Amino acid sequence: MPHLFSPLKIKSIELRNRIVVSPMCQYSSTDGFANNWHLVHLGSRAIGGAGLIITEATAVSPEGRISYADLGIWKDEHIAKLKEITNFIEKQGAVAGIQLAHAGRKASHSQPWTGGAQIPAEHENGWQTLGPSPVAFSASEQPPVELDKREIARIIDDFKSATVRALAAGFKVIELHGAHGYLLNAFLSPLSNLRTDEYGGSFENRIRFVLETVEAVQEVWPEEYPLFVRISASEWTEGGWTIDDSVALAKILKEKGVDFIDCSSGGNVSGVRIPLKPGYQVEFAQAVKEQAGIPTGAVGLITTPEQADAIITTGQADLVFLARELLRDPHFPLRAAHQLGQEIKWPLQYERAKW
């Protein structure tokens, strides 16, 4: 029976265990460039024993950033530092992954520790946001400009170009960010996509942008490397995207060659009350896995070794994605292995501190 420290092979890539560093924005870049903060932040989690290290949402274009301080991969000059980071991660025995993203209508914000509010387009460090329809995320924010078909094609090409750079930078896993109200997710939802052309209206039309992005990425991403898609499995809102929609999309993505679905939720509708509790999104990962027949990842308030291990041993998901717990404890995998009685290789430099 698989457990938290069982290896997992996806295509040609083998993860040493089932623990993933979930993408977590650091808001610490200038002009999209990675720096030593990202090297230490991501590298320390590789030292700490995680199997897969995924970068924060990495913007495929300048206007695709959540904030002016986001990581980016829209120009070749971004590659060198990212390559340094992936090299270090691999030397620690982990796999380096990157989340490619476009923030859509949730772009142009300040850093969280300065309030996190949207910055108007006419202000310094602000820009005009883009979306499937001119529907603002909240009453306090400016509505996005509705994308026309030419601009949709340009953004799809941005994802494709970013994929080429990700490969050059040494990443072995790509995750497309289709969750939390960002651009791909906004196209999926009937609450944010009010279009009447072939990119809106029916379920088949609303998923078109995601499918075309997947196909463009696959044209340049090696077939032997895994392709993940993160989704918001439910909007927790009447009339919004549902788990049934997610299962239907996952089935299509599987047919299209996507290897893995990372199941989060929410983020596209402001003010929604989500019933938070430990592992509150695990049921989504289980439903997608069982009903769509595709490997899944669970994320959300997973904080203890026993809880993470149970998700794997009971077959609810194939990977656990940890965020805040790995911020609190970069060496969670080392501690978890000890508590669960499993073997895990420690860095030689840390052997003297082994339990």
KOLROKOL-269000 format. One record per residue (C-alpha): x, y, z. Coordinates in steps of 0.1 Angstrom, whole numbers, plus 2048, in hexadecimal, padded with zeros to 3 digits. Last residue first. Layout:
[[X, Y, Z]]
...
END
This chain:
[[8A9, 877, 89B]]
[[8C2, 884, 882]]
[[8D5, 8A3, 88C]]
[[8F7, 895, 883]]
[[8E9, 88B, 861]]
[[8E2, 8AF, 858]]
[[8FF, 8B6, 840]]
[[8FA, 894, 831]]
[[8D8, 89E, 826]]
[[8BF, 885, 835]]
[[8B1, 868, 822]]
[[88F, 85D, 82E]]
[[885, 83D, 83F]]
[[862, 83A, 84D]]
[[857, 836, 871]]
[[83A, 84E, 86D]]
[[847, 868, 886]]
[[86A, 866, 877]]
[[85D, 869, 854]]
[[848, 887, 85E]]
[[866, 899, 86D]]
[[87B, 895, 84E]]
[[85D, 89E, 838]]
[[855, 8BD, 84D]]
[[878, 8CB, 849]]
[[86D, 8ED, 83B]]
[[857, 8F1, 85A]]
[[841, 90F, 85D]]
[[842, 917, 838]]
[[83E, 8F2, 832]]
[[81E, 8F1, 847]]
[[812, 910, 834]]
[[813, 8FE, 812]]
[[811, 8D8, 810]]
[[806, 8C6, 7F1]]
[[7FE, 8A1, 7F8]]
[[803, 889, 7DC]]
[[7EF, 86A, 7CF]]
[[7CD, 873, 7DD]]
[[7B1, 863, 7F1]]
[[7C3, 841, 7EF]]
[[7BF, 838, 813]]
[[7E5, 836, 818]]
[[7EB, 857, 806]]
[[7D2, 86D, 819]]
[[7DB, 85A, 839]]
[[800, 864, 836]]
[[7F7, 889, 834]]
[[7E1, 887, 853]]
[[7FB, 873, 867]]
[[817, 88A, 85D]]
[[803, 8A8, 869]]
[[7FA, 8C9, 858]]
[[7E3, 8C4, 83A]]
[[7CE, 8E4, 83B]]
[[7C9, 8E5, 815]]
[[7D7, 8D0, 7F9]]
[[7D0, 8AE, 7EA]]
[[7E1, 8A2, 7CA]]
[[7D1, 88C, 7AF]]
[[7D8, 86F, 798]]
[[7BE, 86A, 77C]]
[[7A1, 852, 77A]]
[[787, 86D, 776]]
[[76E, 860, 790]]
[[787, 853, 7AA]]
[[7A2, 86C, 7A7]]
[[78B, 88A, 7A3]]
[[776, 87F, 7C1]]
[[794, 879, 7D7]]
[[7A4, 89A, 7CF]]
[[784, 8AB, 7D6]]
[[780, 899, 7F7]]
[[7A2, 8A5, 801]]
[[797, 8C9, 800]]
[[78E, 8CE, 825]]
[[7AE, 8BC, 830]]
[[7AC, 8CB, 853]]
[[78E, 8E2, 855]]
[[782, 901, 842]]
[[75E, 903, 838]]
[[763, 91D, 81D]]
[[74F, 93D, 820]]
[[751, 94F, 7FF]]
[[759, 975, 801]]
[[768, 977, 7DE]]
[[762, 95E, 7C3]]
[[77E, 94F, 7AF]]
[[794, 943, 7CC]]
[[783, 922, 7D4]]
[[792, 8FF, 7D2]]
[[7B2, 8EA, 7D0]]
[[7B7, 8CA, 7BE]]
[[7D8, 8C4, 7AC]]
[[7CF, 8AE, 78E]]
[[7EA, 898, 77E]]
[[7F6, 88A, 75D]]
[[7E6, 8A0, 742]]
[[7E5, 88C, 722]]
[[7C6, 89B, 710]]
[[7B1, 87D, 71C]]
[[7BC, 885, 740]]
[[7B2, 8A9, 73A]]
[[790, 89E, 72E]]
[[78A, 888, 74D]]
[[796, 8A4, 763]]
[[77E, 8BC, 754]]
[[760, 8A5, 75B]]
[[76D, 89F, 77F]]
[[771, 8C4, 784]]
[[74E, 8CC, 777]]
[[740, 8B3, 78F]]
[[754, 8C3, 7AB]]
[[743, 8E3, 7A3]]
[[749, 905, 791]]
[[730, 91F, 79C]]
[[70A, 922, 79D]]
[[709, 921, 7C3]]
[[72C, 927, 7D1]]
[[746, 911, 7E1]]
[[75B, 917, 7C2]]
[[764, 8F2, 7BF]]
[[781, 8DF, 7B1]]
[[796, 8FD, 7AE]]
[[7AF, 8EE, 796]]
[[7D4, 8E8, 793]]
[[7E0, 8D7, 773]]
[[7FE, 8C1, 773]]
[[814, 8B7, 755]]
[[82E, 89C, 75B]]
[[84E, 898, 746]]
[[853, 87C, 72D]]
[[83E, 88E, 712]]
[[857, 8AB, 712]]
[[846, 8CD, 714]]
[[845, 8E0, 6F3]]
[[825, 8D6, 6E2]]
[[816, 8CC, 704]]
[[816, 8F0, 710]]
[[800, 8FA, 6F2]]
[[7E8, 8DD, 6F8]]
[[7E4, 8E5, 71C]]
[[7DD, 90A, 714]]
[[7C3, 8FF, 6FA]]
[[7B2, 8E9, 714]]
[[7B1, 905, 72E]]
[[7A3, 91E, 715]]
[[789, 905, 709]]
[[77C, 8FD, 72C]]
[[761, 918, 72A]]
[[756, 90D, 708]]
[[74F, 8E9, 711]]
[[73E, 8F3, 732]]
[[727, 909, 71D]]
[[727, 92F, 71E]]
[[74A, 93C, 716]]
[[769, 937, 701]]
[[756, 930, 6E0]]
[[745, 952, 6E2]]
[[72A, 95D, 6FB]]
[[741, 967, 718]]
[[735, 96A, 73B]]
[[754, 959, 74B]]
[[757, 964, 76F]]
[[739, 952, 77F]]
[[738, 937, 764]]
[[75A, 92C, 770]]
[[773, 91C, 758]]
[[780, 93C, 749]]
[[788, 94B, 76C]]
[[79B, 92B, 775]]
[[7B3, 930, 757]]
[[7B7, 954, 760]]
[[7BB, 953, 786]]
[[79D, 94D, 79C]]
[[7AE, 935, 7B4]]
[[7B5, 918, 79B]]
[[7C1, 910, 778]]
[[7E6, 914, 77F]]
[[7F8, 8FE, 767]]
[[811, 8E7, 778]]
[[831, 8DE, 767]]
[[848, 8C3, 773]]
[[86D, 8BD, 769]]
[[87A, 8E0, 76D]]
[[89D, 8E6, 760]]
[[89D, 90B, 756]]
[[89D, 902, 731]]
[[87D, 8EE, 737]]
[[86D, 90B, 749]]
[[877, 922, 72D]]
[[866, 90D, 713]]
[[847, 90B, 72A]]
[[847, 931, 72D]]
[[845, 933, 707]]
[[827, 91C, 707]]
[[816, 92F, 723]]
[[81C, 950, 710]]
[[80E, 940, 6F0]]
[[7EE, 939, 703]]
[[7EE, 95E, 70E]]
[[7F2, 969, 6EA]]
[[7D6, 953, 6DE]]
[[7BF, 962, 6F8]]
[[7CA, 985, 6ED]]
[[7C0, 97D, 6C9]]
[[79F, 96F, 6D5]]
[[795, 98D, 6E9]]
[[79C, 990, 70E]]
[[783, 9A4, 723]]
[[794, 9BF, 736]]
[[794, 9B9, 75B]]
[[77C, 9C9, 773]]
[[78C, 9E0, 78D]]
[[78C, 9D4, 7B1]]
[[779, 9DE, 7D0]]
[[758, 9CE, 7C6]]
[[76A, 9AD, 7C2]]
[[778, 996, 7A7]]
[[76E, 9AF, 78C]]
[[75A, 9A3, 76E]]
[[765, 9B0, 74C]]
[[764, 98C, 73D]]
[[77F, 972, 735]]
[[798, 986, 749]]
[[7B4, 9A0, 747]]
[[7C2, 9B8, 760]]
[[7CF, 9DB, 757]]
[[7EF, 9E3, 769]]
[[7FD, 9EE, 78B]]
[[820, 9F2, 798]]
[[81C, A18, 797]]
[[7F8, A22, 794]]
[[7E2, A25, 775]]
[[7D8, A00, 775]]
[[7CB, A02, 798]]
[[7DE, 9ED, 7B2]]
[[7C9, 9D1, 7C1]]
[[7CC, 9CE, 7E6]]
[[7E5, 9B7, 7F7]]
[[7E9, 9CC, 816]]
[[80E, 9D3, 817]]
[[816, 9B1, 826]]
[[801, 9A1, 80A]]
[[816, 9B0, 7EE]]
[[803, 9C8, 7D8]]
[[7EC, 9BC, 7BD]]
[[7EC, 9BF, 797]]
[[7DC, 99D, 78E]]
[[7BC, 98D, 79A]]
[[7AA, 993, 779]]
[[7C2, 97C, 767]]
[[7DD, 96E, 77E]]
[[7EF, 95B, 763]]
[[802, 93D, 76F]]
[[81D, 922, 769]]
[[824, 90E, 788]]
[[847, 900, 787]]
[[855, 8DE, 792]]
[[877, 8D4, 79F]]
[[87B, 8B0, 7AA]]
[[88D, 8A8, 7CB]]
[[8AD, 895, 7D2]]
[[8C0, 8B2, 7E1]]
[[8D5, 8B7, 7C2]]
[[8B4, 8BA, 7AF]]
[[8AA, 8D8, 7C4]]
[[8CB, 8E9, 7BF]]
[[8CA, 8E5, 799]]
[[8A6, 8F2, 798]]
[[8B1, 911, 7AB]]
[[8CE, 919, 795]]
[[8B8, 914, 776]]
[[89F, 92C, 784]]
[[8BB, 946, 788]]
[[8C5, 941, 763]]
[[8A2, 93F, 753]]
[[894, 961, 75B]]
[[8A9, 972, 740]]
[[896, 95E, 726]]
[[876, 972, 72C]]
[[853, 96B, 739]]
[[85D, 954, 755]]
[[851, 968, 773]]
[[851, 969, 799]]
[[83A, 982, 7A9]]
[[844, 9A4, 7B8]]
[[82D, 9B9, 7A1]]
[[810, 9A5, 7AF]]
[[7FA, 989, 7A2]]
[[80F, 988, 783]]
[[7FF, 981, 761]]
[[804, 9A5, 755]]
[[82A, 99E, 754]]
[[825, 97E, 740]]
[[827, 958, 747]]
[[826, 95F, 76C]]
[[834, 946, 784]]
[[81C, 93A, 79F]]
[[834, 930, 7BB]]
[[84D, 915, 7B3]]
[[845, 8F0, 7B7]]
[[85D, 8DA, 7CB]]
[[856, 8B4, 7C7]]
[[862, 899, 7DF]]
[[865, 8AD, 7FF]]
[[883, 8A4, 815]]
[[88D, 8C3, 828]]
[[8AA, 8CA, 811]]
[[891, 8CE, 7F5]]
[[87D, 8E6, 80C]]
[[89D, 8FA, 812]]
[[8A3, 8FD, 7ED]]
[[881, 90D, 7E7]]
[[884, 929, 800]]
[[8AA, 92B, 7FD]]
[[8AA, 92E, 7D7]]
[[88B, 944, 7D7]]
[[89A, 95D, 7EF]]
[[8BA, 95B, 7DB]]
[[8A9, 96A, 7BD]]
[[88F, 962, 7A3]]
[[888, 97E, 78A]]
[[864, 989, 782]]
[[86D, 9AD, 77E]]
[[877, 9AE, 7A3]]
[[86D, 98F, 7B6]]
[[864, 98A, 7DB]]
[[83E, 985, 7DB]]
[[844, 962, 7EA]]
[[826, 951, 7D9]]
[[822, 92D, 7E5]]
[[820, 910, 7CD]]
[[81B, 8F0, 7E1]]
[[83B, 8DE, 7ED]]
[[831, 8BB, 7E5]]
[[833, 89C, 7FC]]
[[82C, 87A, 7EC]]
[[850, 86C, 7EE]]
[[86F, 868, 7D9]]
[[85E, 875, 7BA]]
[[866, 862, 79B]]
[[864, 874, 779]]
[[863, 860, 758]]
[[83C, 85F, 757]]
[[830, 865, 77A]]
[[843, 84F, 793]]
[[83A, 851, 7B7]]
[[851, 847, 7D4]]
[[841, 83B, 7F4]]
[[847, 852, 811]]
[[824, 85D, 818]]
[[816, 83A, 814]]
[[80E, 822, 7F7]]
[[800, 800, 800]]
END
